């Protein structure tokens, strides 16, 4: 777990200062969102938390889209 912290902090250490110097606020917010999601995901992986595979996520997403499409098509 300590290696995860070291790596993620070093990534932020090298990425954030140039964005602050150039006053790229939108890029900084985008980086922060991606970085926080990466920290969360990596932390869950390190703790051996059971995560769904990408195939399961895609399948669930398409099932939800298909159900919404079918309910809309019933209206017309």
C-alpha positions in Angstrom: 0.0 0.0 0.0 2.9 2.4 0.7 4.1 1.9 -2.9 0.7 3.0 -4.2 0.9 6.2 -2.1 4.4 7.0 -3.2 3.6 6.5 -6.9 0.3 8.4 -6.8 1.8 11.3 -4.8 4.8 11.5 -7.2 2.5 11.6 -10.2 0.6 14.5 -8.7 3.9 16.2 -7.7 5.1 16.3 -11.3 1.8 17.1 -12.9 0.1 19.7 -10.7 2.8 22.5 -10.5 3.0 23.1 -14.3 -0.8 23.3 -14.5 -0.9 25.8 -11.6 1.9 27.9 -13.1 0.1 28.1 -16.5 -3.2 28.8 -14.7 -4.9 25.9 -16.5 -7.8 25.5 -14.1 -9.9 23.3 -16.3 -7.1 20.9 -17.0 -6.3 20.8 -13.3 -9.9 19.9 -12.4 -9.8 17.2 -15.1 -6.5 15.9 -13.9 -7.8 15.9 -10.3 -10.9 13.9 -11.3 -8.9 11.3 -13.2 -6.2 11.1 -10.5 -8.8 10.6 -7.7 -10.6 7.9 -9.6 -7.2 6.2 -10.3 -6.3 6.4 -6.6 -9.7 4.9 -5.6 -9.4 2.1 -8.2 -5.8 1.3 -7.3 -6.6 1.3 -3.6 -9.4 -1.2 -4.1 -7.1 -3.4 -6.2 -4.4 -3.3 -3.6 -6.9 -4.2 -0.9 -8.1 -7.2 -3.0 -11.6 -5.8 -3.2 -13.7 -7.8 -5.7 -14.2 -5.5 -8.7 -16.3 -6.2 -11.8 -14.4 -6.7 -15.0 -14.7 -4.2 -17.9 -16.8 -6.8 -19.8 -19.3 -6.9 -17.0 -19.4 -3.1 -16.8 -19.9 -2.8 -20.6 -22.6 -5.5 -20.5 -24.5 -3.9 -17.7 -24.3 -0.5 -19.4 -25.6 -1.8 -22.7 -28.4 -3.7 -20.8 -29.5 -0.5 -19.2 -29.4 1.4 -22.5 -31.4 -1.4 -24.2 -34.0 -1.4 -21.4 -34.4 2.4 -21.8 -34.7 2.1 -25.6 -37.3 -0.6 -25.3 -39.4 1.4 -22.8 -39.2 4.4 -25.1 -40.1 2.4 -28.2 -43.2 1.1 -26.4 -44.5 4.6 -26.2 -44.5 5.2 -30.0 
